Amino acid sequence: MLSKEVQLEVNKGMMLPLMEEFYTIQGEGYHTGTAAYFIRIGGCDVGCHWCDVKESWNAELHPPTGIDLIVANASKYSKTIVITGGEPLMWDMTLLTQKLKDKNLNVHIETSGAYPLSGTWDWICLSPKKNKLPTDTIYDNAHELKVIIHNKHDFIFAEEQAEKVNPNAILFLQPEWSKNDEMTPLIVEYVMKKPKWRVSLQTHKYLNIP
């Protein structure tokens, strides 16, 4: 149970439930292969059964951390910062992104879009989920749409999401890791038939890095 003072700081976005932070290579989507510092924020109620970071779901397991410390750590490593989760938009990202931008850093987010967009972003990767659909604002502002393909029906979902996202968003299909061998050939075939899409792979798992 957080004290009233800490809870107030969390509500303002001055403190956030930090799960982990690390410097690595972006493994997915448009920026695959580039160096980035990842800030993983705890808390998510979207509940994807195949999520590979389920330990991020319960925000109470991750202590509220001051954003000044988060920014100080991030600025030591990379010009590109990726805010991920969990679902980072459960929290107000305004102050964190402002402080990162004050350091002249490029700030990216990976989000399901299930919560209202807050913060200032150089790149928004929208990865929508069926059980909690994105808000209209995130559709309008996403730079990248990345749909996870777990079964054949997900191709239908992907097309539905592509219709909603803004016309400048780059479209990716990515196999869910546990179905990688099964779904990757289907994705390749699909992209060859519908080249508006691109293939995204979790290359960091092939490289055995975080």
N, C-alpha and C positions, 0 to 999 in steps of 0.2 A: 504494500500500500504506500503510494507516494504521499509525501507531505503536501499541504496545500500550496506551499511556496514553490516546490518543484513542479507540481502539476500545473501551476500557473505559467511557469517558464516553458513547459512542454506545450501548453496550449498556444503560447505566443510564437512557438518555433525557435525559442532561444536555447532549448535543450531538446534532444531527439534520442529515441531508444536505439542506440548504435549497437548493431550486432557484430560487425566486423568491418575492417578496412584493409585494403591490400593493393599493392602495385603489381600489375600483370599485363598480359596481352588480351585485348578484346577478342573474344572468340566467336562472336555471332554478328550477323547482320551487316550493315553497310560498312562499318568501321573495323571489320575483321582484320586481325593481324597488326593492329596499331597499339602502341603502349597507352595504358590508361590506369588511373588510380580509382579503385572502386570503393564506394561508401555504401555499405549495406545497412539499411534501416529496418528495424524489427517492426512487426505488426502487419498482418494480412488476414482478411476474412473472405477472400475470393475462393479459396479452398480447392485448388486443382488437385485431383487425386494423384497425379503423376509428378507433382512438384518435387524438385530435388533439393529444396532448401526449406523443408517443412519446419525445421527448428527456428525459422524466422517468424512463424505465424504469431506466436504469443509475445506481444510487445513487453509484457511484464518480466520476461526472462532476460531482457536486455536493458541495462541501466541507462537512464537518461544522461546524456553527455552534452556538455556545453558546445555550441556550434563554433565558438572561437578556437577550441582545441581541435575540433574536427577539421576546420579550415587550415590551421597551422600544420597539422600532420599532412594534409593533402597537398599543400603548396610546396612541400619538400621534394616531391617525386615526379610530377608530370604536369604538362600543360592541359591535359584532358582529364576531366573528372567525371565519373559515371555514378549517378545516384541510382541505387537499385534497392531491392527488398527481397521478401516482403512486398508490401505495396506502399512506396514512399509517399504517395499523395494522400494517404490517410492523415498525414501531418502537414502543417503549413510550411512550405518550402521557400517562402518569400525571403526570409532573413538569411538562411543558409546560402541560397544562390546569389543573393546580393553581395555577401561577403566574399564568396568565391570569385564573382565577377570583379570585385574591387581588387583582387589579386591578378587580374588579367588572365584568368583561367577559362578554358572552354568547358562548359557545363552541359552534360548530357543526362537524360533520365531514361530508365527502362520502366515502363508502367503498363498495367492492365487498363488504365484509363477509367477505372470504376468510380473514382472520386474526382471532384472538381479540380481543375488545373490551377496550381499555384506555383509561384516561382518564375524566374527568368532563365530561359533555356536556349542553348545554341543548337541542341539536337534532341528531338523527342522521338523515342522508339516506342510505338504503341504495339503491345502484344495482347490483344483482346481475348477474353475468356467467355465462354457461353453462359456460365452460371451467374455472371455479374457484368453486364455489358457496359461499354464505355459511355461517357458523357458526350454530348454534342461538341463541347468546346475542344476536347482532345482530338476528335475526328478532324476538326477544322485546322488544328495546329500541328498535327503529327508530321514529322519529316519522313518517317519510316513506319510501315505496317509489317509486323512480323507475326505470322499466324503459325502456331504449333500444330503439326499434323500427327494426331494419335491414331486416327482411324479414317476410313474413306469418307465418312460423312463430314469430316473437317474441311474437305475441299469445298463443299457447299457453303459452310460457314465462312470460309476464306473469301469466297466471291461476294457473299452478303456484306462482309466488312469492307471489301474493296469498293463497293458501291457507296459506302457512307463516308469514307475517308476523302480528304481533299485531293484534287487531281495531281498535285505535285508530290504526293507521298510515294516513296519507292516501296515496291511490294515484294515481300519475301515469304517463302514457305520453308518451314524448318521441321524436320522429323523430331518427334519426342524420343529421347535417348533410348528408352527401353524398347522402342519399336523401330530403332534406327535401321536395322537390316531389312525389315519388312517394308517400311514406308519410304525410304530413300529412293529406291527404284521407281516407285509410283510418282514421287515428287518430280524426279528427273523427267519422266515421261510427260507429266502434266505441264511442266514448264516449257518443254519443247513444243507442245501443242498450243500453249497460251503464254507466249514470251513476254507478256507484260509483267509476269512474275519472275523472280530470281530465286535460286536455291541458297538457303542459309544452313550451315552445319555448325554444330558445337565443336569447333576446331580445338578449343582449349582442352577438351576431354581427350581428343586424339593426341595432343601434345603433353597430356598429363600435367597440366598446370591449373591453378585456381581459376 
